[in-house]
């Protein structure tokens, strides 16, 4: 930890580390973390999906394609059977009856192509509940396209995953936000006042952290009334997750406050006649905001995985509200999984999202630490 | 030393008592009580019950008394090992759980063993060979292990087992040992099946442990005493094992309680997915059917296991680090 400026990459416009703000310095350090940058772009993509889910999804989540029940994912191709190169297309599907069971089967017809088209008209939906439209990002001309396959009812898994992205991310965001408010208030009180309150809060946190969370979450959400609508369940589950997830943040806030309380600049501000509120808001909060953001990022995957597990067991969110966990619920049965392994695709989204948050969190932790080499 | 143990023991008992309140709240939480459910069930089969009969049922079950009286009768029962009556199974809760608890305990024990046995050597290796290809591979594995919910690992393993090995991966016994009495062969059969849930349950924890072991050891390796010992001519392996590893091991052992909490927390869901004959499916089934005496007892037992585990890890730390005894 020498006194001279940290080594920064020399590329880009001229930088003056002496004139950079704290956030600029952090951003420069963050950019050196390649995995964190990749994570950040993945999160951006997921956010984009969740904002424009209706538009990106080629079908409404409840639309059933009776010509393609339990169909496997349809691959995108650019080379046709005769070797010629085309714009992206999917092979056409034809229906045939099984001669023995008389079940309707779907077979690939490689001689015909359904070209992928952009901005096609399809199912009607209300964009953000504001205006009605039937424009979709893509669709197959003359047929249908199911990139992730369909379930037993013939619902498009790709479309449902897009909608589920919105729900899963929003549960995470709202849950983390609620946990943040709880943690900041409780941790702030403990750290700022200290003494008996501090001891009590720390014992409480220790107690909550020493009991296994998932069984507790399960039993709390099992106790939710059965006749609630899925929207009420959604709100309740989100807050249940926050109710147990706040301890981590409270501990960070408290620790930082306790350390900062003794700093010279705090004593100086107090001597200058700062009120408690101004002292906290103007001087203390900015000093550890970066740590809080890091903690928020790290607690996000925890809440995301918890929601997925709850919904997967049938004790979290339930249809018609669909999250990644709700979609995975259909894959709970090993028999259906043996025939429809593509039902696990939403699980990939869970892993990717959790990975991205972990990478971004790691990058931010390094960037926010002023003592990093 | 004795005072330390006494203090920890007192703290453990206090926590256990708090947990009993939490478990009791879980039992009381769902709206309605068993009498209502029972009446509805009878009404469906055509047998109507009069108001007096319902009242009698309530007083027979003791659910017409105020909550604190119910709590004390429940808690004094728990102290005697009596967890009440399971409505779903029509048997005492303690019997239902007792049959399946040993398997949960075995699963948790072997998972912990697996986590430490795998992660400590890998963590040490990654720290000593920092930024080597192997280190990067293990880091990648660690990230993915942390980000994957363990039920997903279970599902994928079961799918692969079904598809490529043609056998069911779920369960803990081969069909011929399913109802056989305990014997050496059955025990071996159990071990042959147990490793899959152990790996599934332990993956996230192992990833986590590798990361902390690596970080802690890296901190230690940079310290002056290591340089001094190396300069004095100590052989690298002997130096590594004798000093920095021992120092880095401290925080690892002291978090044993957390790891156990983590394992216990994940055990029910793995049990459900892999259809293990342990307490997991029992717990979920009880919750879905609102058989709350059973569910509450399970919550209490899960919590009690982690609390006792934390106590044991505290004691282990005292053995490992003599400095704690002094303070």
Contacts between the chains, C-beta under 8 A, distances in Angstrom:
chain1	res1	chain2	res2	distance
A	207	B	15	6.2
A	207	B	18	6.1
A	209	B	258	7.5
A	209	B	261	7.6
A	210	B	15	6.6
A	210	B	257	6.9
A	210	B	261	6.4
A	210	B	303	8.0
A	210	B	306	6.1
A	210	B	307	6.1
A	210	B	310	6.0
A	211	B	19	6.3
A	211	B	22	7.2
A	211	B	261	7.2
A	211	B	302	7.8
A	211	B	303	4.5
A	211	B	306	6.5
A	211	B	307	7.7
A	212	B	261	5.2
A	212	B	262	7.8
A	212	B	264	4.5
A	212	B	265	3.6
A	212	B	302	5.1
A	212	B	303	6.6
A	212	B	306	5.6
A	213	B	265	5.5
A	214	B	265	4.3
A	214	B	266	6.6
A	214	B	268	6.8
A	214	B	269	6.6
A	215	B	264	7.7
A	215	B	265	6.6
A	215	B	268	6.1
A	215	B	283	6.8
A	215	B	298	6.9
A	215	B	299	5.5
A	215	B	302	4.8
A	215	B	303	7.9
A	216	B	22	7.4
A	216	B	26	7.8
A	216	B	299	6.6
A	218	B	268	7.1
A	218	B	283	7.5
A	218	B	284	7.2
A	218	B	287	5.8
A	219	B	26	4.6
A	219	B	29	7.5
A	219	B	287	5.9
A	219	B	295	5.6
A	219	B	296	7.6
A	219	B	299	5.6
A	220	B	26	7.5
A	220	B	29	7.3
A	222	B	30	7.4
A	222	B	287	3.8
A	222	B	288	6.9
A	222	B	290	7.2
A	222	B	295	7.2
A	223	B	26	7.2
A	223	B	29	3.7
A	223	B	30	4.7
A	225	B	31	5.6
A	301	B	146	7.9
A	301	B	147	6.5
A	305	B	149	5.0
A	308	B	149	5.6
A	309	B	149	5.7
A	309	B	151	6.4
A	309	B	269	5.7
A	312	B	149	7.7
A	312	B	151	5.9
A	312	B	269	7.6
A	313	B	269	6.4
A	313	B	272	6.5
A	313	B	284	6.1
A	314	B	288	7.0
A	315	B	284	7.8
A	315	B	287	6.5
A	315	B	288	7.4
A	328	B	152	7.5
A	331	B	155	6.3
A	332	B	155	8.0
A	332	B	273	7.1
A	334	B	155	7.9
A	334	B	158	5.4
A	334	B	159	7.4
A	334	B	162	6.5
A	334	B	168	7.6
A	334	B	170	6.8
A	337	B	155	6.4
A	337	B	158	7.3
A	337	B	159	5.4
A	337	B	162	7.8
A	338	B	159	6.9
A	338	B	162	5.1
A	338	B	163	7.1
A	341	B	159	5.8
A	344	B	152	7.3
A	344	B	155	6.3
A	344	B	156	6.9
A	344	B	159	7.5
A	347	B	149	7.7
A	347	B	152	4.6
A	347	B	155	7.5
A	350	B	147	7.9
A	350	B	148	7.8
A	350	B	149	6.4
A	350	B	152	7.1
A	351	B	144	7.0
A	351	B	147	5.1
A	351	B	148	5.2
A	351	B	152	7.3
A	352	B	147	8.0
A	354	B	146	7.4
A	354	B	147	3.6
A	354	B	148	7.6
A	355	B	143	6.0
A	355	B	144	6.8
A	355	B	147	4.3
A	358	B	143	6.1
A	358	B	146	6.3
A	358	B	147	6.0
A	359	B	143	7.4
